[in-house]
């Protein structure tokens, strides 16, 4: 019994040593690659350049009156799209809420959870 415990402990220590050594080598590789690569590539969007105070709207986008989307939400969506497109102009015709007749995916997930709970209890 004592020999089995020693073998198990030895295997555990060797395995953990290999894992930590591999993690250490990977961290060194990542640091070297970070040091070798330039900080900002040309053509890659630099998100800090598109701060909200630097963006000037070209035209106002009106929210639909019946859904009453707040101007803050419209501004957040427009800012996200501006970052996604890298500061280039893009067409934005309207922002409106989409209402599904069946209640949407959250309602469907709720129905599935309810059905699963009923199946598992009977």
ZIHU-V719375 format. One record per residue. N is the residue number from 1. RES is the residue in one letter. NEAR is the number of other ideal C-beta (glycine too) atoms within 8 Angstrom. Layout:
N;RES;NEAR  N;RES;NEAR
This chain:
1;X;4  2;X;5  3;X;6  4;X;7  5;X;8  6;X;8  7;X;8  8;X;8  9;X;8  10;X;8  11;X;8  12;X;8  13;X;8  14;X;8  15;X;8  16;X;8  17;X;8  18;X;8  19;X;8  20;X;8  21;X;8  22;X;8  23;X;8  24;X;8  25;X;8  26;X;8  27;X;8  28;X;8  29;X;8  30;X;8  31;X;8  32;X;8  33;X;8  34;X;7  35;X;6  36;X;5  37;X;6  38;X;4  39;X;3  40;X;6  41;X;5  42;X;4  43;X;3  44;X;6  45;X;7  46;X;6  47;X;6  48;X;5  49;X;7  50;X;11  51;X;7  52;X;6  53;X;4  54;X;7  55;X;9  56;X;4  57;X;6  58;X;4  59;X;4  60;X;4  61;X;9  62;X;5  63;X;13  64;X;11  65;X;5  66;X;4  67;X;8  68;X;7  69;X;10  70;X;7  71;X;6  72;X;6  73;X;10  74;X;12  75;X;9  76;X;8  77;X;9  78;X;11  79;X;11  80;X;8  81;X;10  82;X;11  83;X;10  84;X;6  85;X;9  86;X;6  87;X;7  88;X;5  89;X;4  90;X;7  91;X;3  92;X;8  93;X;3  94;X;7  95;X;10  96;X;8  97;X;6  98;X;4  99;X;4  100;X;6  101;X;4  102;X;6  103;X;7  104;X;7  105;X;5  106;X;7  107;X;9  108;X;10  109;X;8  110;X;8  111;X;8  112;X;8  113;X;8  114;X;8  115;X;8  116;X;8  117;X;8  118;X;8  119;X;7  120;X;6  121;X;5  122;X;4
